[in-house]
Amino acid sequence: MIPTYQCAKLAREHGIEVLFAGDGGDELFGGNERYRVDQMFDLYQRIPSTLRRLLEPVIFAAPAVGWIARGQRYITKSNMPNPERYCQWQLLQAFSPDQIFDSRLPWKNGHRDVLLSMRTHYQSAPAKSELNRLLYIDLKMTLGDDDLQKVGRTAELAGVKVRFPYLDHDLIEFTGSVPANLKVHHLRKRYLFKRATEQLLPAAILQKKKHGFGLPVGFWLRSNPKFREWGKQILFDPRTYQRGYFRREFIEEIYGLMEKDDLTPYYGDLLWPFLMLELWQRRHIDGGVV
């Protein structure tokens, strides 16, 4: 939200009142890395089931070290159904709700299937291929419930209007009819889109690595001394746990895992929503200054 707002604010300061946004391009043409990852897991499912049933007992009977351990993890994840496999890194899939939430927090939706909404979209998708089902989920949820809200509201705050060319109804319906192997082709993302524009765009643009608008908050929480201490002051404050939302033991566990992970911002990214929830509570519910 912060980089999006700053871009819109900068545009408005230069007299620009309407911006085109590229939201939807990845979800329509297969541009997100998670689509390629899911296809990598799906490769194992193409091995005949009779052969897999012979291989798996042998592989899982071996000591879980080195490439054997990696193979065991790959097979386990590959055998997960979607949307569970698609969401395996998300907070409420990587950890059980009982680990995270305080016992005082009731389940308002009346069930414990945290993927119910996503599962409904997955099953009702007007698609035959696995990839198109995942794209349909993201069209409904990642775009509809998240990205468009973020872009639209931050732009409005900056005094700018936004148009979304990729979300033209005719274009969306057309991409829904495009075979999945033209979207992610042999693990190549945005295949059709790049083929269609290869005579229009420089190779450097077509080949460049995708850069999102996210801030490196996970790295900051782990590596920046001031940022890390600030996060600890909030998340380890007894006041934070009087609300009965989440367990201190869980936050302590994630902090410990973050300190051991020198490669990724994963655990810092998991901590960020808890930090923001508490700051929001203090500012807007308690009515105090953070």
C-alpha positions in Angstrom: 0.0 0.0 0.0 2.7 2.5 0.9 4.7 2.3 -2.5 1.4 2.3 -4.4 0.3 5.5 -2.6 3.7 7.1 -3.1 3.5 6.4 -6.9 0.0 7.9 -7.1 1.0 10.9 -5.0 4.0 11.5 -7.2 1.9 11.4 -10.3 -0.6 13.8 -8.8 2.1 16.2 -7.9 3.1 16.2 -11.6 -0.4 17.1 -12.7 -1.5 13.5 -13.7 -5.1 12.8 -12.7 -5.7 9.4 -14.3 -3.4 6.4 -14.2 -3.4 3.1 -16.0 -2.8 0.1 -13.7 -1.5 -3.3 -14.8 -3.4 -5.3 -12.3 -4.9 -8.5 -13.8 -2.1 -9.2 -16.3 -0.5 -11.9 -14.1 -3.8 -13.4 -13.1 -5.0 -13.6 -16.8 -1.8 -14.6 -18.5 -0.1 -16.8 -15.9 2.6 -14.4 -14.7 2.9 -15.2 -11.0 5.6 -17.5 -9.7 3.1 -19.5 -7.7 1.6 -20.8 -10.9 4.9 -22.2 -12.1 5.6 -23.7 -8.7 2.3 -25.5 -8.7 3.1 -26.9 -12.1 6.4 -28.2 -10.8 4.6 -30.1 -8.1 2.1 -31.3 -10.7 4.8 -32.9 -12.8 5.1 -35.8 -10.2 1.3 -36.4 -10.6 1.9 -37.2 -14.3 3.9 -40.3 -13.3 1.5 -43.3 -13.5 -0.1 -44.0 -10.2 1.0 -47.6 -10.1 4.6 -46.6 -10.4 4.2 -43.9 -7.7 2.7 -46.4 -5.3 5.8 -48.5 -5.8 8.3 -45.6 -5.5 6.8 -43.8 -2.4 7.3 -46.6 0.2 10.9 -47.0 -0.8 11.6 -43.2 -0.8 9.9 -42.6 2.6 11.6 -45.6 4.2 15.0 -44.1 3.5 16.7 -41.7 6.0 15.4 -38.1 5.6 18.7 -36.5 4.7 20.0 -34.6 1.6 18.2 -35.2 -1.7 16.1 -37.9 -0.1 14.7 -35.4 2.4 14.0 -33.0 -0.5 12.4 -35.7 -2.5 10.1 -36.6 0.5 9.1 -33.0 0.9 8.4 -32.7 -2.8 6.3 -35.8 -3.0 4.3 -34.8 0.2 3.5 -31.4 -1.3 2.7 -32.8 -4.7 0.2 -35.2 -3.3 -1.7 -32.4 -1.5 -4.9 -31.5 -3.3 -5.6 -28.0 -4.4 -6.3 -25.4 -3.1 -4.4 -26.7 0.0 -1.2 -27.2 -2.1 -1.6 -23.7 -3.6 -1.9 -22.2 -0.1 0.7 -24.3 1.7 2.9 -21.3 2.6 0.1 -19.2 3.9 -0.2 -18.6 7.7 -3.2 -20.7 8.4 -1.9 -23.6 6.3 1.6 -23.6 7.6 0.4 -23.4 11.2 -2.8 -24.7 12.7 -5.3 -22.1 14.0 -5.0 -23.6 17.5 -1.3 -22.7 17.5 -2.0 -19.2 16.5 -5.2 -17.9 18.0 -6.0 -17.4 21.7 -8.7 -19.7 23.0 -10.8 -16.6 23.8 -11.1 -15.8 20.1 -14.4 -17.4 18.7 -14.8 -18.8 15.2 -17.2 -16.3 13.8 -17.9 -18.2 10.6 -19.2 -21.3 12.3 -16.7 -23.7 10.8 -13.0 -24.5 10.9 -12.4 -24.8 7.1 -10.3 -21.7 6.6 -10.1 -22.4 2.8 -13.9 -22.6 2.4 -14.2 -19.5 0.2 -11.2 -20.4 -1.9 -12.4 -24.0 -2.2 -15.8 -22.8 -3.4 -14.2 -20.7 -6.2 -11.9 -23.6 -7.1 -14.7 -26.0 -7.5 -17.1 -23.7 -9.3 -14.5 -22.4 -11.7 -15.6 -22.7 -15.4 -12.3 -24.4 -16.2 -11.0 -27.8 -16.9 -7.2 -27.3 -16.3 -5.7 -27.0 -12.9 -3.9 -23.7 -13.8 -7.1 -22.0 -15.0 -8.8 -23.0 -11.8 -6.0 -21.3 -9.8 -6.2 -18.2 -12.1 -10.0 -18.1 -11.4 -9.3 -18.1 -7.7 -6.9 -15.2 -8.0 -9.3 -13.3 -10.2 -12.0 -13.6 -7.6 -9.9 -13.2 -4.4 -6.4 -11.8 -5.1 -7.8 -9.1 -7.4 -11.3 -8.6 -6.2 -10.7 -8.7 -2.5 -7.1 -7.4 -2.3 -5.3 -5.7 -5.1 -8.1 -3.6 -6.5 -9.0 -2.4 -3.1 -5.4 -1.5 -2.4 -4.8 0.4 -5.7 -8.2 2.1 -5.8 -8.2 3.4 -2.3 -4.6 4.6 -2.2 -5.0 6.3 -5.5 -8.2 8.0 -4.2 -6.3 9.1 -1.2 -3.7 10.7 -3.5 -6.4 12.4 -5.6 -5.9 10.2 -8.7 -8.3 8.0 -10.6 -7.2 4.6 -11.9 -8.2 2.6 -14.9 -7.5 -1.2 -15.3 -7.2 -2.0 -19.1 -6.5 -5.7 -18.4 -9.8 -6.1 -16.6 -11.9 -5.3 -19.7 -14.7 -7.9 -19.7 -14.1 -9.0 -23.3 -10.4 -9.5 -22.6 -11.1 -11.5 -19.4 -13.5 -13.8 -21.2 -11.1 -14.3 -24.0 -8.2 -15.3 -21.7 -10.6 -17.7 -19.9 -10.9 -19.6 -23.2 -7.1 -19.7 -23.8 -5.6 -23.2 -23.1 -3.5 -23.3 -20.0 -0.3 -24.4 -21.8 -0.3 -21.0 -23.6 -0.2 -19.2 -20.2 2.5 -21.2 -18.5 4.3 -23.2 -21.1 7.0 -25.6 -20.1 7.3 -23.6 -16.8 7.7 -20.4 -18.8 5.3 -17.8 -17.4 3.2 -15.4 -19.4 4.0 -17.4 -22.5 1.3 -16.1 -24.8 1.6 -12.5 -23.6 5.3 -12.5 -24.3 5.0 -14.1 -27.7 2.3 -11.5 -28.7 4.6 -8.6 -27.6 8.0 -9.9 -28.6 8.1 -7.7 -31.7 6.9 -4.7 -29.7 9.0 -4.7 -26.5 12.8 -4.9 -26.0 14.3 -8.2 -24.9 15.4 -6.6 -21.7 11.8 -5.9 -20.8 10.5 -9.3 -21.8 13.2 -11.1 -19.8 13.4 -8.9 -16.7 12.6 -10.5 -13.4 9.2 -9.4 -11.9 9.4 -6.8 -9.2 6.3 -6.3 -7.1 5.3 -3.3 -5.0 6.0 -5.0 -1.7 8.2 -3.5 1.0 10.9 -5.8 2.5 9.3 -5.7 5.9 10.3 -9.3 6.6 14.0 -8.5 6.1 13.7 -5.3 8.1 12.2 -7.1 11.1 15.1 -9.6 11.0 18.0 -7.4 10.1 17.4 -3.8 11.0 18.2 -3.3 14.7 15.8 -0.4 15.2 13.0 -1.9 13.2 13.5 -5.3 15.0 13.4 -3.7 18.4 10.4 -1.7 17.6 8.5 -4.8 16.5 9.5 -6.6 19.6 8.3 -3.8 21.9 4.9 -4.0 20.3 4.5 -7.8 19.9 6.0 -8.7 23.3 4.0 -6.0 25.2 1.6 -7.6 27.7 -1.0 -5.2 26.5 -1.0 -6.9 23.1 -2.2 -10.2 24.6 -4.9 -8.8 26.8 -7.1 -8.6 23.7 -7.3 -12.4 23.4 -6.5 -12.4 19.7 -3.4 -14.6 19.3 -0.9 -16.5 21.5 2.3 -15.0 22.7 3.9 -18.5 22.4 3.3 -18.5 18.7 4.8 -15.0 18.2 7.9 -16.1 20.2 8.2 -19.3 18.1 8.0 -17.3 14.8 10.6 -14.8 16.1 12.9 -17.8 16.9 12.4 -19.3 13.4 13.1 -15.9 11.8 16.4 -15.5 13.6 17.5 -18.9 12.2 16.5 -18.1 8.7 19.3 -16.2 7.0 17.9 -16.6 3.4 14.3 -15.5 3.2 11.9 -12.9 4.7 9.2 -15.5 5.2 8.9 -15.5 9.0 9.2 -11.7 9.2 6.4 -11.4 6.6 4.3 -13.7 8.8 4.9 -11.4 11.8 3.9 -8.2 10.0 0.1 -8.7 10.0 0.2 -9.3 13.8 2.2 -6.1 14.3 -0.2 -4.1 12.0 -3.3 -5.5 13.8 -2.0 -4.4 17.2 -1.0 -0.9 15.9 -4.4 -0.6 14.2 -6.1 -1.6 17.5 -4.2 1.0 19.5 -4.8 3.8 17.0 -8.4 3.2 15.9 -10.0 1.2 18.7 -8.2 2.4 21.8 -8.0 5.9 20.4 -4.5 6.5 21.4 -1.3 7.5 19.6 0.9 4.6 18.6 
